[in-house]
Amino acid sequence: MSLVLDIALAHLRRRRRQTAVSVLGVALGVGFFIAVAGMMQGFQDYFVRKVIDVQPHITMMDQYRGAPLQPAMALYGNGAVDLSGLRPRDEPRGIRNGNAVVAELRRLPGVMVAPSLSGQIFLRYGSKDVSANIVGIEPEAERRISNIEGDLVEGSLTDLLTVANGIILGEGLAAKLGVTTGDGVIAVSPAGTVLRAKIVGVFNTGITTMDNTVAYTLLKKAQVLQNRAQVVNQIRLRLADVTQAQDMARRIETRFGYRTEAWQESNRNVLGIFVIQNGIMYSTTGAILVVAAFGIFNIIATVVLEKSRDIAILKSIGLEERDIQLVFLTQGLILGVSGALLGWGVGWGLLEILANIKFNIEGFIRSQGFYLSYAPANFIVASLAATVSAVLAAYLPARRAAGLNPVDIIRGAA
């Protein structure tokens, strides 16, 4: 084995320039793979973390996944009867027996539950009228299922209990109205109820759609404002194990009938985009590694052509085909491993450069720079891909070298 390694290193040292170019090509492929993967995965991790922190893991809504059958359709649905002029059955909105449902869900292990009532209102401050989504909550329960208290930049959830008609606004919503903590606003609901409220807090989740439209108040106050006493239209749950959200949502929907969505379903469109992003990332960075592999193929194929007489001599002194093949596979392995190790430094450097780039983006999620991931898995995957590519690129020249007939080579040289 020592002889095989010595021969492989001697061949590479003989062609230092080509060896350096091949190693650099692999290093750039690995480095860009790590940088792009860190950028993509960093944003994806940030988005999922934000979604899990800000939103509940499971939400039960006061609606059904499919429209309920009208009595006539339920009775004659499969009959040879044509019914026309049917009107949808009017049903009161809200989760029936909401308090009983909440009590039953709270008995589930590893589940925290919070009821809420949300609806549209107008907030008036001076001559400004702004539409908002008011969410009635129970502060103690809300602390357990969301991170809203951690997102408060002014005030606290406890102020909703101590201040009459207290309301907490998103930072963007407060900016639209031009108000700060302590100001009074008038809340007007579609039911015609008017409530004078006092701003007791401002929150910033980093999700623009929430910060610009959502306001929180006590559940009882929201029920009065919406003229819907004892009614809740959402029951939100947080699980000890977030990976169980989809299975738990299905069981709850089967039990109560109301549409129940896990966080994965609520954000399915965005999570689907992440799959496309990953496909683009692996395709692009994989193409760089393929180009680097062609460079390795070229240098080893050239060595095979130049060293054909040496190969003949090695075979004549007793080296087997397997040993000859191992010499050139070792060269590919050395180039791949060397490029991968150098690529780790290139990738880390690129991530550090990206981390120092600052910019402001206002959109679905606020951003002041790139969200990056330094996950070791990205470094390991990149280095394994580079090493495998290098060995595969060396395989064909190595196989050709092992198959050379020393007698033919010596006769040709003579």
N, C-alpha and C positions, 0 to 999 in steps of 0.2 A: 504493500500500500504506500510505503514511503517513496518507492521508486516512481509509482504512478503520479504521486503529488509533485515530486521533483520535476518530472517531465512536463507536467501541465503548467507549472509555474515558469519553467524555462521558456516554453512556447509563448506565454503571455508577456514575459519580460522582453522577449525578442521583438515584439510588436507593441511597444509601449504606447505609441500615439493612438493606434486603433483600439488598444485595450482601454485607454483613458476615455476615448470617445464613447465606447460601449458602456462603460461604468457610468459615465455622466448621463447617457441617455436613460439608463435604468433609474438612476437617482432622480432625474427630473420627472419621470413617470410616477415614481413612488411619492415624490414630494407633492406634485399636483394632485395625486389621488388623496393624500392625507389632507391637503388644504381644502379641496372641494368637498370632501366628505365631512370635514370638520365644520365647514360653513353650512352645508345642507342639514346635517344632523343637529348642529347647534340650534338652528332656527326651529327645526321640528321638535326638539326636546323642549325649547322655550314655549312653543305654542301649546304643546300637550300639557306642560306644567301649568301654564296660565289657565287653560281650559279646566283642568282638574282643580286648581285652586279657586278660581272665580265661580265656576258653575258647579252645580251638584253632579254627582256621578249618575244619578237616575232621577228622572222627572216624570211624575204621573200628572196628566192633564185631564181637564174636564171634557174630553171628547173621545170618540171611538175611532179605532183604526179603519173601520168600514161603517157606512151609514146603516143605522138600525132598520130592519125591515118594517114596513107599515103592516098593520094587522091584516089588511086584505091580501097583501102579497105573501105574508106568512101563511095564510090559510089557503090561498089559491095559486101559490107561486108555480106549482108544477101542473096545474090544471089547464084545460083547454078553454080558458077564460081570458078575454082581453079587457084589461082594466085601464081606463084613461081618466085623465083629469085629477089624478091623485096629487095631493099636496104633502110635502114632508111634514111629519108630525112635529109639532112644536114641543120642545122640552126645555125646562128651566136649566140655565147654565150653572155649572158648579158641580162639585163632586158630592154625590149623595152620601149622607151620614159621614161627612168628612172627619168629624172628631173620632168616630168609631174606627174609621179606616186608619187614621193616624195612630190610635192606640194599638191596633192590631199590628201595624208595621213596626212599632217600637218594641214589640216583643221578639222580633227577629234578632238572632245573634249577630253582632258585628255591624249593626245598622243604626245610623242616627237619622232622625226624621225631623223635618220642619215644614209645617203648612204655610201657605201664603195665598194672597189674593192680589192679582195684578190686573190693571186696567188702564185705559187712556184717560188723561186729564189735561187741563190747561193750567199752567202756572202763570200768574199775572204779577208783575212787579212794575209799578208805575204805569207807563203806557206800553210795556212790552208783554206780549202773550206768546208763550212757548209751549208746544205740545210735548208731553212727557209720558213715560210709562211708570205709574206709581205701583210699588210693590209693598203690600202690607206683610210685615214679618213679626215673629216673636223673637226678640233679641237673644234670649238665652239659647233657643233652639238654632237660631241662625249662626251663632258662633260655632256650632258643632258641624254644620254642613257646608259652610263657605268660608272664604278668607277675607270677607268684606271688611271686618274690623282691622285686619292687617293692612288693608288698602286705604284706610282713612288717613287723610292728610290734615284734617281738622276735626275736632270733636270725638265722640265715642258713641257706641251703640247704646250705652246706658243712658245717655241724654234723652233718648226717645221715651224712656220711662219716667224721667224726672221733669221734663219740660212739656207743658200742655201743647198738643198739636205739633210736636216736633217732627221735622222732616230732614232727611239727609240727601243731598244732591250729588250727582256726578260732577266732576270738575268742569267738563265741557258744558254741561247744562247750566251750571252756575255762571260760567263765563258768558253764555248766551243771554242770561237774564241780567248780568251785571251785579250779582249779589255776593255777599260773603256771610260767614257764620254770624248769627245774631240778627240778620235782617228778617223782616216779615214778608211773606208772599201770600197771595190768595190762590187757592186751589179750587178749580171748577170742574166738576165731573159731567159726563154726558147725561147723567140722571138729573142734572140741575142743582145738585147740592153744592153749596159754597162753604169753604172752610178756610179760616185764617190760620196759616201755619207759620212756625218760626224755624228758620234754618239752624240746625244744631250740629251739622257736620258736612264735610265734603270728602268724597273719595276719588281715588284715581287707580283704576285697575290696569291701565295700559291698553285695554281693549276699547277702541274709540267709540264703537257703537253703543257700548254700555255707558261710558263716561258722558256721552252727549245726550242720552235719552232717559236714563233710569234715575228714579228717586225712591227712597225707602221711608216708610213710616210704620207705626204700629199696626198690627193686623186689625185691631178693633177700629182704629181711625179709618183705615182703608175701606172696611165694611160699611162704616157710616157714610163715607164719601161716595162710595159706589151704590149706596142704598141696597146693600145685600147683606143683611144681618146674618151672622152665623154661617156664612158661605166662604168656602175656599175653592179656588179653581186650579191650584197646583199643590202637589205634595212632593217635596224634594228630599232625596235621600243621599247620604254619604256612606260609603262602605269602608270597612277596615282594609279589605283587599279590593283594589280598584279593578283588577283583572276579572273579577266575578260580576262586573256590572251588567253585561249582556245577558248572562244566564239568570241573574236575579230579576232583571227587568221583564224577561219573558214569563217567569213564574208569577210575578206580581200582576202582569196584564192578564194572564190566564185566570188568576184568582178573582180579580175585581172587574175585569172587562174594560177598564179605561185605558186609553193609549198611554203606554209607559215606555219612555225612550232612555236608553243608556247614553252616556256621553259620546261613545263611538258612533252611534246612529245619528245623534244631533249634529255631529261634525263630519259626517261621512263624506261630503263633497271635498272638504279641505284635506282629509286624510287620504282620499283618492288621488289628489294632486301630489301628495308626498310620494306615492308609489311611482308616478310619472317622473318626478324629480330624481328619484333614486335610479330609475332606468336610464335617464339622460346622463347622470353622473357616472355610472358604471360604464356606459358606452363610450363616453368621451375619454375618461381616464384609461379605460381598457385599450382604446386605440393608441394612446401614447405608449403603453407597455408593449403593444404589438409591434410598433415601429422600432422600439428599442430591441425587441427580440430579433427583428430582421437584421439589425446591426450585429448582434451576437452570432447569428447564423452566418453572416457574411465573413466575419473574422475567423471563425472556426473552419468554415469551408475553405477559406484561403490557406489556412495553416495545413489542412489536410493535403491540399494540392502541392504546397511547397515542401512538405515533410514526407512525401511518399517514399523516398529512399530510406529515410530514418525509420519509417514504419516497417519497411521490408527488413531492415537490419534487426529491429526489435523482435520481429516475429522469428527471424532465423536464429536468434539466441535463446528462444524459448518462451517469449511472451505469447499468451493465447489471445484469441479474438476478443474475449471478454475484457482482458486487461487493456487492449488498445482502445476499445470502446469506452472503457472507464476513464482513460486519460482525457479524452475530449469532453465527456460528460462532466468531469471534474472541472475543466476549464469553464464550461457554462455555469456550473454551480458557483465557482469563485466569482465570476462576473456578476451573477445574480445577487449573491449575498453581499458582495462589496457595494453594488449599486443600491441595494435595499438599505444597508446601514447608512450610507451617505444620504440616501433619500429621506431617512428619518430626520436628519439635521435640516435638509432643505424644507421638508414639510413643516417642521416646528418653526423655522424662520419665517415661512410664508404666513403661518397662523399668527405669529407675533406682529407681522406687518399689518395684517387685516385687523387685528385687535386694536391697533392704534389709529385706524381710519374712523373718523367720527362724521356723522351726518344725521339730519333729522328727517324722519318720514312720518307723516300723518296719514293713517289709513285704518284698515281693520285693526291692526296692532301698531302702537307707537314704537318707534325704534330710534335710538341715537347712535347706532353702530351695528356691526355684525354680531350676531349671537354665534359663538364658536364652541365646538366640542373638541376637547383634547383626549377623547376616549382612547385607551390603549388598543382597543379592538381595531380601530382604523389603521394604526401603525402595523399591527400584526397581519391584518388582511392584505394591506398593500405590499408588505414584504413577502408574504407567501405567494401572492399573485406574481410578483416580479421574479421570485426564485423559480417558480414552476415554469413561467414563460421562458426564462433563460435556459433551463434544462431541456425543455421541449425544443427550443431553437437549436440546441447543440446535438440533439438526438440524431437527426438525419445525417449531418456530416460525420458524427461518431460511428454511425452504422456503416457508412460508406468506407470509412477508414478501416474498420474491423474486417470488412469484406475484401480488402485489397489482397491480391495474390503476390507474395514476395518474389516468386520466380519470374512472373511477368514483369514486375518492376525492374528487377536486376537485368533481365534480357533487354528491356527497352532502354535502360541506361547504357548498356553496352553497345 
